[in-house]
Amino acid sequence: MKVLDLDMDYFMKSVATFINESELERLPEEDYGDSVWSEREVRNFLEGNLGLSKQNRIRGRVVAGHNESLFFWRELIEKGDLSTPFDVIHVDSHADLGLGYSSWTHILDYLLYYPVEERSQHPRYFDTSGHLRSEGIGDYLLFAVAYRWISSIVYCGNPHGECNDYLLDTLKDFKEEPIWDKPVQNTIQLLYNPDMPFPQYNDTEYVKRQYIRNSRKEPEVPFLIIPTIEDVHFYGNYDFAVLAQSPNYTPASADFIMDIFREYIVEE
């Protein structure tokens, strides 16, 4: 099965980064209002690049925070409408794979030790400030990988961003193909090792190889990164589609995009 996972901030020519998740204010119009795509540009992308059609609408939902995509998927899985693992087409200015969050250490050092069927019951962790957290707007996709819900990710990154906002520690063998101006294929593979601490940044290559060699490895998840608009080509064959408003990463003047998106889905 295949899920389209859109963030409204993709449709902006200026990318906001590292905004506190608890921030309630919208982005200021004077700084970001002019960067929002026009209605024609949005429709051309939805139809021409993503293959959406008002004549063949997809079951879906409009949510506020992007982590609500994960909650929607859980709801569909529990109802038996969405089978795992599924493919995710992630169209966003951010990878939402845990960069800037401390949840990845919780996932690698704790969550992966649970049986797969129990993992989604244990998302809570304490961050570096001592606050209790759960799946957030910037790491929900990494949690979904840890739950083994996802078989592959295509990250259509905003061409005005860097498209490299993911953790090297979550890639297979801690290696990556660098991002340039064309699609790049990487692989996510989470691993855990009960006999060794997770390697630190300044650890030797020998230590890292030892850790990898003796680790318990999760299934590989192909991770294709598309950093340009012209290389986004899909045919609308999604089982479900979600659009996140991401209010702390978008100005209020972008909200018309939600109404446009609703024309292409049957809301659940």
PAZAPA-4460 file (N, C-alpha, C; in steps of 0.05 Angstrom, whole numbers, plus 32768, in hexadecimal, padded with zeros to 4 digits):
% residues 268
    n_x    n_y    n_z   ca_x   ca_y   ca_z    c_x    c_y    c_z   seq   type   mol
   8011   7FE8   8000   8000   8000   8000   8012   8019   8000     1      M     A
   8006   802F   7FF8   8016   8048   7FF5   8006   805F   8001     2      K     A
   8015   8070   8010   8009   8087   801D   8018   80A0   8014     3      V     A
   8008   80B5   800D   8013   80CF   8007   8012   80E0   8020     4      L     A
   8029   80EB   8028   802C   80F9   8041   8037   8115   803C     5      D     A
   8025   8129   803A   802C   8144   8031   802E   8157   8049     6      L     A
   8041   8169   8048   8042   817F   805B   803E   8199   804B     7      D     A
   802D   81AB   8056   8027   81C4   8048   8040   81D5   8044     8      M     A
   8054   81D2   8055   806C   81E3   8052   807D   81DC   803A     9      D     A
   8076   81C6   802C   8084   81C0   8013   807E   81D6   7FFE    10      Y     A
   8066   81E2   8000   805C   81F5   7FED   8065   8212   7FF4    11      F     A
   807E   8214   7FFD   808A   822D   8004   80A6   8230   7FF9    12      M     A
   80AE   8247   7FF1   80C8   824C   7FE6   80DC   8254   7FFB    13      K     A
   80D3   8258   8014   80E5   825D   802B   80DF   8248   803F    14      S     A
   80F4   823A   8049   80F0   8223   805B   80F8   822C   8077    15      V     A
   80E5   8228   808A   80EB   822D   80A6   80F6   8214   80B3    16      A     A
   8109   8217   80C5   8115   81FF   80D2   8117   8203   80F0    17      T     A
   8117   81EC   80FE   811D   81EB   811B   810B   81FE   812B    18      F     A
   80F2   81FE   8125   80DE   820D   8135   80D5   81FA   814B    19      I     A
   80D2   8205   8163   80CA   81F5   817A   80AF   81E9   8175    20      N     A
   80AC   81CF   817B   8093   81C1   8176   807B   81CD   8184    21      E     A
   8080   81DA   819B   806A   81E6   81AA   8063   8202   81A1    22      S     A
   8071   820C   818D   806B   8227   8183   804F   8228   8178    23      E     A
   8040   823C   8181   8024   823E   8178   8020   8253   8162    24      L     A
   8033   8265   815F   8030   827B   814B   8036   8271   812F    25      E     A
   8027   827B   811C   802C   8276   8100   8044   8285   80F7    26      R     A
   8050   827D   80E1   8067   828C   80D6   805E   82A8   80CD    27      L     A
   806E   82BC   80D2   8066   82D7   80CB   8062   82DB   80AD    28      P     A
   804C   82E8   80A6   8046   82ED   8089   805C   82FE   807C    29      E     A
   8067   8311   808B   807A   8323   807F   8094   8314   8076    30      E     A
   8099   82FD   8083   80B1   82EE   807D   80AB   82D7   806A    31      D     A
   8093   82CB   806B   808E   82B2   805D   8076   82B4   804A    32      Y     A
   8065   82C8   804D   804D   82C9   803C   8052   82C8   801E    33      G     A
   8066   82D7   8015   806C   82D8   7FF9   8078   82BE   7FEE    34      D     A
   8081   82AC   8000   808E   8293   7FF7   807A   827D   7FF1    35      S     A
   8060   8281   7FF8   804C   826C   7FF4   8046   8269   7FD7    36      V     A
   8044   8250   7FCE   803D   824B   7FB2   8022   8257   7FAB    37      W     A
   801E   825C   7F92   8003   8265   7F88   7FF1   824D   7F86    38      S     A
   7FD7   8252   7F84   7FC4   823D   7F80   7FCA   822C   7F67    39      E     A
   7FD1   8239   7F52   7FD7   822B   7F39   7FEF   8218   7F3D    40      R     A
   8004   8222   7F4B   801C   8212   7F4F   8015   81F9   7F60    41      E     A
   8005   81FD   7F75   7FFD   81E7   7F86   7FEE   81D2   7F77    42      V     A
   7FDA   81DB   7F67   7FCA   81C8   7F57   7FDB   81B9   7F43    43      R     A
   7FEC   81C8   7F36   7FFE   81BB   7F22   800F   81A5   7F2E    44      N     A
   8018   81AA   7F47   8029   8196   7F54   8018   817E   7F5D    45      F     A
   8001   8184   7F69   7FF0   816E   7F73   7FE8   815C   7F5C    46      L     A
   7FE1   8167   7F45   7FD7   8158   7F2E   7FEE   814E   7F1C    47      E     A
   8000   8160   7F16   8015   8159   7F02   802C   8149   7F0E    48      G     A
   8033   814E   7F27   804A   8140   7F33   8041   8129   7F44    49      N     A
   802C   812C   7F54   8023   8117   7F66   800D   8106   7F5A    50      L     A
   8001   810F   7F44   7FED   80FE   7F37   7FD1   80FE   7F44    51      G     A
   7FCB   8112   7F55   7FB1   8113   7F61   7F9C   811C   7F4D    52      L     A
   7F84   8113   7F51   7F6E   8119   7F3F   7F54   811E   7F4E    53      S     A
   7F45   8132   7F47   7F2B   8137   7F54   7F16   8122   7F4B    54      K     A
   7F1C   8115   7F34   7F0A   8100   7F2B   7F0F   80E5   7F38    55      Q     A
   7F26   80E2   7F44   7F2E   80C9   7F52   7F3A   80CF   7F6D    56      N     A
   7F29   80D8   7F7F   7F32   80E3   7F98   7F3C   80CC   7FAB    57      R     A
   7F50   80D3   7FBB   7F5D   80C0   7FCD   7F51   80C3   7FE9    58      I     A
   7F4E   80AD   7FF7   7F46   80AF   8013   7F5C   80BD   8023    59      R     A
   7F55   80D1   8034   7F6A   80DF   8041   7F60   80F1   8057    60      G     A
   7F72   8103   8060   7F6C   8114   8077   7F7E   812C   8076    61      R     A
   7F74   8143   8080   7F84   815A   8085   7F88   815C   80A3    62      V     A
   7FA2   815F   80AC   7FA8   815F   80C8   7FB7   8179   80CE    63      V     A
   7FBC   817F   80E8   7FCA   8197   80F0   7FE8   8190   80F1    64      A     A
   7FF1   8185   8108   800D   817C   810B   8013   8164   80FA    65      G     A
   802B   8162   80EF   8031   814C   80DC   8032   8131   80EA    66      H     A
   8037   8131   8105   8037   8117   8113   801B   810B   8113    67      N     A
   8006   811B   810D   7FEB   8110   810C   7FE8   80FE   80F4    68      E     A
   7FFA   80FF   80E1   7FFA   80EB   80CB   7FFE   80CF   80D7    69      S     A
   8010   80CD   80EA   8016   80B3   80F7   7FFD   80A9   8106    70      L     A
   7FEF   80BC   8113   7FD7   80B4   8122   7FC1   80AB   810F    71      F     A
   7FBF   80B7   80F8   7FAC   80AF   80E3   7FB3   8093   80D9    72      F     A
   7FCD   808F   80D4   7FD5   8074   80CB   7FCE   805F   80E0    73      W     A
   7FD3   8065   80F9   7FCD   8052   810E   7FAF   804B   810E    74      R     A
   7F9F   8060   810B   7F82   805C   810A   7F7A   8049   80F2    75      E     A
   7F86   804E   80DB   7F80   803D   80C4   7F8A   8021   80C7    76      L     A
   7FA2   801E   80D4   7FAC   8003   80D8   7F9A   7FF4   80EB    77      I     A
   7F91   8001   8100   7F80   7FF3   8114   7F65   7FEC   8108    78      E     A
   7F5C   7FFB   80F4   7F42   7FF5   80E7   7F46   7FDF   80D1    79      K     A
   7F5F   7FD9   80CB   7F65   7FC6   80B6   7F64   7FD2   809A    80      G     A
   7F64   7FEC   8098   7F63   7FF9   807D   7F7F   7FFD   8071    81      D     A
   7F93   7FFE   8083   7FAF   8003   8079   7FC0   7FEC   8084    82      L     A
   7FCC   7FDD   8072   7FDD   7FC7   807A   7FFA   7FD0   807A    83      S     A
   8009   7FC4   808C   8026   7FCB   808F   8037   7FB4   8085    84      T     A
   804F   7FBB   807B   805A   7FD5   8077   8050   7FE2   805D    85      P     A
   804F   7FFC   805C   8045   800B   8045   805A   801F   803C    86      F     A
   8058   8028   8023   806A   803C   8018   8060   8058   801F    87      D     A
   8073   806A   8024   806C   8085   802B   8079   8098   8017    88      V     A
   8068   80A9   800A   8072   80BF   7FFA   8070   80D8   800B    89      I     A
   8087   80E1   8015   8088   80F7   8029   8091   8111   801B    90      H     A
   807D   8123   8017   8082   813C   8009   8083   8152   801E    91      V     A
   809B   815D   8023   809E   816D   803B   80B7   817E   8038    92      D     A
   80B8   8194   8047   80D1   81A3   804A   80E4   8197   805E    93      S     A
   80DA   8182   806D   80EB   8175   8082   80E6   8157   8080    94      H     A
   80FC   8148   8086   80FA   812B   8084   80E9   811F   809A    95      A     A
   80E8   812C   80B2   80D8   8122   80C9   80E2   8107   80D2    96      D     A
   80FD   8103   80D0   810A   80EA   80D8   811B   80ED   80F1    97      L     A
   8115   8101   8101   8122   8103   811B   8139   8116   811F    98      G     A
   8142   8123   810A   8158   8136   810D   814F   814D   8120    99      L     A
   8160   8152   8134   8159   8167   8148   8149   815D   815F   100      G     A
   8142   8143   815F   8132   8137   8175   8144   8123   8183   101      Y     A
   813E   811E   819C   814D   8109   81AB   813E   80EE   81AA   102      S     A
   8128   80ED   819C   8119   80D4   819B   8128   80BD   818D   103      S     A
   813B   80C4   817B   8149   80AE   816D   8159   809D   8180   104      W     A
   8163   80A9   8196   8172   8098   81AA   815E   8086   81B9   105      T     A
   8146   8091   81BF   8131   8080   81CB   812A   8069   81B9   106      H     A
   8128   806E   819F   8121   8059   818C   8136   8044   818B   107      I     A
   814F   804C   8188   8165   8039   8184   816D   802B   819E   108      L     A
   816B   8038   81B4   8174   802D   81CE   815E   8020   81DE   109      D     A
   8145   8023   81D5   812F   801A   81E6   8118   800E   81D6   110      Y     A
   810D   801D   81C4   80F5   8015   81B6   80F9   7FFB   81A6   111      L     A
   8110   7FF9   8198   8115   7FE2   8187   8117   7FC8   8196   112      L     A
   811B   7FC9   81B0   811D   7FB0   81BF   8102   7FA3   81C4   113      Y     A
   80ED   7FB2   81C0   80D2   7FA6   81C3   80CB   7F95   81AA   114      Y     A
   80BA   7F81   81AE   80AF   7F73   8197   80A1   7F86   8184   115      P     A
   80A2   7F81   816B   8098   7F94   8157   807B   7F9C   815D   116      V     A
   806B   7F89   8164   804E   7F8F   8168   8049   7FA0   8180   117      E     A
   805D   7FA4   8192   805A   7FB4   81AA   8066   7FD0   81A7   118      E     A
   8076   7FD5   8193   8086   7FED   8192   8075   8007   8191   119      R     A
   805F   8006   8183   804F   801F   8181   8042   8026   819B   120      S     A
   8043   8014   81AF   8038   801A   81CA   804C   8028   81DC   121      Q     A
   8065   802C   81D2   807A   8037   81E3   8088   804F   81D5   122      H     A
   807A   8064   81CD   8087   807A   81C0   8092   808F   81D3   123      P     A
   808A   808E   81ED   8091   80A4   81FF   80AE   80A2   8209   124      R     A
   80BA   80BA   820A   80D6   80BB   8213   80DA   80D7   821F   125      Y     A
   80F0   80DA   822F   80F7   80F4   823A   810D   8100   8228   126      F     A
   8109   8119   8220   811C   8126   820F   8134   8130   8220   127      D     A
   8146   813E   8213   815E   8147   8221   8158   815C   8236   128      T     A
   8140   8168   8235   8138   817C   8249   8127   8170   825F   129      S     A
   8123   8155   825E   8113   8148   8272   80F5   8149   826D   130      G     A
   80ED   8151   8256   80D0   8152   824F   80C8   8138   8243   131      H     A
   80B0   812F   824A   80A5   8116   823F   809A   811B   8223   132      L     A
   80A4   810D   8210   809C   8110   81F4   8091   80F7   81E8   133      R     A
   8085   80FA   81D1   807B   80E3   81C2   8081   80E9   81A4   134      S     A
   8073   80DB   8192   8078   80DF   8176   8072   80FC   816E   135      E     A
   8086   810B   8164   8083   8127   815E   8082   812D   8141   136      G     A
   807F   8147   813B   807D   814F   811F   8096   814B   810F   137      I     A
   80AD   8149   811D   80C6   8146   810F   80D3   812B   8111   138      G     A
   80C5   8117   811D   80D1   80FD   8120   80BC   80E6   811D   139      D     A
   80A3   80ED   8116   808F   80D8   8115   8095   80C3   80FF   140      Y     A
   80A3   80CC   80EA   80A9   80B9   80D4   80BE   80A5   80DE   141      L     A
   80D1   80AD   80EF   80E4   809A   80FA   80D7   8086   810C   142      L     A
   80C4   8090   811C   80B4   807D   812D   80A6   8069   811B   143      F     A
   809A   8072   8105   808B   805F   80F4   809E   804A   80E8   144      A     A
   80B7   8052   80E2   80CB   803E   80D9   80D0   802A   80EF   145      V     A
   80D4   8034   8108   80DA   8022   811E   80C2   800F   8124   146      A     A
   80AA   8018   811E   8092   8006   8122   8090   7FF2   810B   147      Y     A
   80A2   7FF4   80F7   80A1   7FE4   80DF   8087   7FE7   80CF   148      R     A
   807D   7FFF   80CF   8066   8006   80BF   806D   800D   80A3   149      W     A
   8086   8014   809E   808E   8020   8084   80A1   800E   8075   150      I     A
   809B   8009   805C   80AC   7FF9   804B   80BF   8009   803A   151      S     A
   80B8   8022   8033   80CA   8034   8025   80C1   8051   8029   152      S     A
   80D4   8064   8026   80CE   8080   8027   80D9   808E   800F   153      I     A
   80C8   809E   8002   80D2   80B1   7FEE   80CE   80CC   7FFA   154      V     A
   80E4   80DA   7FFF   80E4   80F5   800B   80E7   8109   7FF5   155      Y     A
   80D1   8116   7FEE   80D1   812C   7FDA   80D6   8145   7FEA   156      C     A
   80EF   814E   7FEB   80F7   8164   7FFB   80F3   817F   7FED   157      G     A
   80EE   8193   7FFC   80EB   81AE   7FF1   8105   81B6   7FE3   158      N     A
   8104   81BD   7FCA   811D   81C4   7FBC   812B   81DD   7FC7   159      P     A
   811C   81EC   7FD8   8129   8204   7FE5   8135   81FD   8000   160      H     A
   8134   81E3   8007   8141   81DA   8020   8159   81C9   8019   161      G     A
   8164   81BD   802E   817C   81AD   802B   8176   8190   8024   162      E     A
   815F   8185   802D   8157   816A   8028   8169   8155   8035   163      C     A
   8179   815D   8048   818B   814A   8055   8187   8149   8073   164      N     A
   816F   8150   807C   8169   8152   8099   8160   8137   80A4   165      D     A
   8172   8124   80A4   816D   810A   80B0   8186   8102   80BF   166      Y     A
   8185   80EC   80CE   819B   80E4   80DF   81AC   80CE   80D1   167      L     A
   81C5   80D3   80CE   81D7   80BF   80C3   81D6   80A5   80D3   168      L     A
   81D1   80A7   80ED   81D1   8090   80FE   81BA   807D   80F8   169      D     A
   81A6   8086   80E8   818F   8075   80E1   8192   8069   80C6   170      T     A
   81A7   806F   80B7   81AB   8064   809D   81BC   804A   809E   171      L     A
   81B8   803A   808A   81C6   8020   8089   81E4   8025   8089   172      K     A
   81F2   8017   809C   820F   8019   809F   8219   8035   80A5   173      D     A
   8207   8047   80AD   820D   8063   80B3   8219   8071   809B   174      F     A
   820F   8069   8083   821A   8075   806A   8203   8081   805A   175      K     A
   820A   8096   804B   81F6   80A4   803A   8202   80AC   8020   176      E     A
   81EF   80AE   800C   81F6   80BA   7FF3   81EF   80D8   7FF6   177      E     A
   8202   80EA   7FF1   81FC   8107   7FF5   81E7   8112   7FE3   178      P     A
   81DA   8127   7FEC   81C4   8134   7FDD   81D0   8148   7FCA   179      I     A
   81C9   8147   7FB1   81D1   815C   7F9E   81B8   8167   7F91   180      W     A
   81B5   8165   7F78   819D   8170   7F6A   818E   815B   7F5A   181      D     A
   818F   8142   7F63   8181   812D   7F56   8179   8118   7F6B   182      K     A
   8166   8106   7F64   815E   80F2   7F78   8176   80E1   7F82   183      P     A
   8175   80DB   7F9C   818B   80CC   7FA9   817E   80B5   7FB9   184      V     A
   8189   809D   7FB5   817F   8086   7FC3   8190   8080   7FDC   185      Q     A
   8184   8081   7FF3   8191   8078   800C   8180   8062   8018   186      N     A
   8189   8057   802F   817A   8042   803C   817A   8046   805A   187      T     A
   8162   8046   8066   8160   8048   8083   8161   802B   808E   188      I     A
   8171   8027   80A2   8171   800D   80B0   8178   8012   80CD   189      Q     A
   8164   8011   80DE   8168   8014   80FB   8175   7FFB   8106   190      L     A
   8186   7FFE   811A   8192   7FE7   8127   8197   7FEC   8144   191      L     A
   819A   7FD7   8153   819F   7FD9   8170   81B1   7FC2   8178   192      Y     A
   81C1   7FC8   818D   81D6   7FB6   8196   81D6   7FB5   81B4   193      N     A
   81CC   7FA0   81C0   81CA   7F9E   81DD   81E6   7F9C   81EB   194      P     A
   81FB   7F97   81DB   8215   7F92   81E7   8228   7FA9   81E4   195      D     A
   8221   7FBE   81D6   8232   7FD5   81D2   8222   7FEF   81D3   196      M     A
   822D   8004   81DE   821F   801E   81DC   8220   8028   81BF   197      P     A
   820C   8038   81B8   820B   8043   819D   8223   8055   8198   198      F     A
   8230   8052   8181   8248   8061   817B   8244   8080   817D   199      P     A
   8258   808D   8187   8257   80AA   8188   8264   80B6   816F   200      Q     A
   8260   80D0   816B   826A   80DD   8153   8288   80D8   814F   201      Y     A
   8298   80DB   8165   82B6   80D9   8163   82C1   80BD   8166   202      N     A
   82AF   80A9   8168   82B9   808D   8169   82C6   8085   814F   203      D     A
   82D9   8073   8151   82E8   806A   8139   82D6   805A   8126   204      T     A
   82DF   8058   810E   82D0   8048   80FA   82CF   802B   8103   205      E     A
   82E4   8022   8110   82E4   8006   811A   82CD   8001   812E   206      Y     A
   82CA   8014   8141   82B4   8011   8154   8299   8011   8146   207      V     A
   8296   8022   8133   827C   8024   8125   8277   800A   8115   208      K     A
   828C   8000   8108   8288   7FE7   80FA   8282   7FD0   810C   209      R     A
   828E   7FCF   8124   8289   7FBA   8137   826C   7FBC   8140   210      Q     A
   8263   7FD4   8145   8247   7FD7   814E   8234   7FCE   8139   211      Y     A
   8239   7FD6   8120   8227   7FCE   810A   8227   7FAF   8106   212      I     A
   823F   7FA4   8107   8242   7F87   8102   8233   7F77   8116   213      R     A
   8233   7F7F   812F   8227   7F6F   8144   820B   7F78   814C   214      N     A
   81FF   7F8A   813D   81E5   7F94   8143   81CE   7F83   8139   215      S     A
   81B7   7F86   8145   819F   7F7B   813A   8193   7F90   8128   216      R     A
   818F   7F87   810F   8188   7F9B   80FA   816A   7F99   80F3   217      K     A
   815E   7FB0   80F1   8142   7FB2   80E8   8141   7FB0   80CA   218      E     A
   812A   7FAB   80BF   8128   7FA9   80A1   8131   7FC3   8094   219      P     A
   813D   7FC0   807D   8145   7FD7   806D   812C   7FE6   8062   220      E     A
   812E   8000   8062   8118   8011   8058   8124   8023   8042   221      V     A
   8120   801D   8029   812A   802E   8014   8121   804B   8018   222      P     A
   8134   805E   8014   812F   807A   801B   8138   808B   8003   223      F     A
   8126   8091   7FF1   812C   80A0   7FD9   8127   80BE   7FDF   224      L     A
   813A   80CE   7FD9   8138   80EB   7FDE   8136   80F9   7FC3   225      I     A
   8121   8109   7FBF   811D   8117   7FA6   811E   8135   7FAD   226      I     A
   8133   8143   7FA6   8137   815F   7FAF   812D   8174   7F9B   227      P     A
   8120   816B   7F85   8117   817E   7F70   80FA   8179   7F6A   228      T     A
   80EB   818D   7F62   80CF   818A   7F5B   80CC   817A   7F41   229      I     A
   80DD   817F   7F2E   80D9   8173   7F14   80DE   8154   7F15   230      E     A
   80EB   814A   7F29   80EF   812D   7F2B   80DA   811F   7F3B   231      D     A
   80C6   812E   7F44   80AF   8122   7F53   809B   8118   7F3E   232      V     A
   8098   80FE   7F3B   8086   80F3   7F27   8077   80DB   7F34   233      H     A
   805E   80DF   7F3A   804D   80C9   7F44   8032   80CA   7F35   234      F     A
   8024   80B4   7F39   800C   80B0   7F28   7FF2   80AE   7F37   235      Y     A
   7FF2   80B7   7F50   7FD9   80B9   7F5F   7FCF   809F   7F6A   236      G     A
   7FDF   808A   7F69   7FD6   806F   7F72   7FDC   806C   7F90   237      N     A
   7FD2   807E   7FA0   7FD5   807D   7FBD   7FBC   8070   7FC9   238      Y     A
   7FC0   8063   7FE0   7FA9   8058   7FEE   7F9D   806D   8001   239      D     A
   7FAF   807E   800C   7FA6   8094   801D   7FB8   80AC   8019   240      F     A
   7FAE   80C4   801F   7FBD   80DC   801D   7FB8   80EE   8035   241      A     A
   7FCD   80FB   803F   7FCB   810D   8056   7FD9   8127   8050   242      V     A
   7FCD   813D   8058   7FDA   8157   8057   7FDB   8162   8073   243      L     A
   7FF4   816A   807C   7FF7   8177   8096   7FFA   8195   8092   244      A     A
   7FEB   81A4   80A2   7FEC   81C1   80A1   8006   81CC   80AC   245      Q     A
   8011   81BE   80C0   802A   81C7   80CE   8029   81E5   80D4   246      S     A
   8017   81ED   80E6   8012   8209   80EA   802A   8219   80F3   247      P     A
   803D   820D   8102   8054   821C   810B   806A   821E   80F6   248      N     A
   8065   8211   80DF   8079   8212   80C8   806D   821F   80AF   249      Y     A
   8055   822A   80B2   8048   8237   809A   803A   8251   80A3   250      T     A
   8038   8264   8091   8028   827C   8097   800A   8276   8093   251      P     A
   7FF9   8285   809F   7FDC   8281   809C   7FD3   8284   807F   252      A     A
   7FE2   8294   806F   7FDA   8298   8053   7FDD   827F   8042   253      S     A
   7FE9   826A   804D   7FEC   8251   803E   7FD4   823E   8042   254      A     A
   7FC2   8245   8054   7FAC   8233   805B   7F99   822C   8045   255      D     A
   7F99   823C   802F   7F88   8235   8019   7F90   821B   800C   256      F     A
   7FA9   8212   8011   7FB2   81F9   8005   7FA3   81E1   8011   257      I     A
   7F9A   81E3   802A   7F8A   81CE   8035   7F70   81CA   8027   258      M     A
   7F63   81E0   801F   7F4A   81DE   8010   7F4E   81D2   7FF5   259      D     A
   7F65   81D9   7FE8   7F6B   81CD   7FCE   7F6E   81AF   7FD1   260      I     A
   7F7E   81A7   7FE5   7F84   818B   7FE8   7F6A   817B   7FED   261      F     A
   7F57   8186   7FFB   7F3E   8178   8001   7F2E   8172   7FE8   262      R     A
   7F34   8180   7FD2   7F26   817A   7FB9   7F2F   815F   7FAD   263      E     A
   7F46   8155   7FB6   7F52   813D   7FAB   7F4F   8124   7FBD   264      Y     A
   7F43   8128   7FD4   7F40   8111   7FE7   7F23   810D   7FF0   265      I     A
   7F1E   80F6   7FF9   7F05   80F0   8008   7F0C   80EF   8025   266      V     A
   7F04   8103   8034   7F0D   8106   8050   7F03   80F0   8062   267      E     A
   7F15   80E4   8071   7F0F   80CF   8084   7F08   80DC   809F   268      E     A
***
